[in-house]
Amino acid sequence: MADYIYTMELRLTPNQQKGVTLVRDIARAAGMNVYLTGGAVRDIISGLAIRDLDFTVQGNPLKLQKDFERAGAVIGGADEATKTLYVTLPGSVRAEVSSARTER
């Protein structure tokens, strides 16, 4: 497990690392588990440039909007149907924060 964390820390820019910490702290404060998912994980493993961060929370991320804004993030939009927030974190880091769900 530590190897994945080490690889992630090597591959993320300093601003992306701060973004991961910010999302983690906001989700934890709300009592939600949070996971880095999607293309960012693929890019970390494959060595490609990481363009944006995708997070999945166990809970409703739409409830975190005010917390993100207080932390200096800009909300670019929200999708009520998929419970997804589109956020630009401090340092111009693009992120999506989605609710864990099953799709068919």
Secondary structure, DSSP 8 states (H G I E B T S, - for coil): -HHHHHHHHHHS-HHHHHHHHHHHHHHHHTT--EEEETHHHHHHHHT-----EEEEESS-GGGGHHHHHHTT-EEEEEETTTTEEEEEETTTEEEEEEE-----
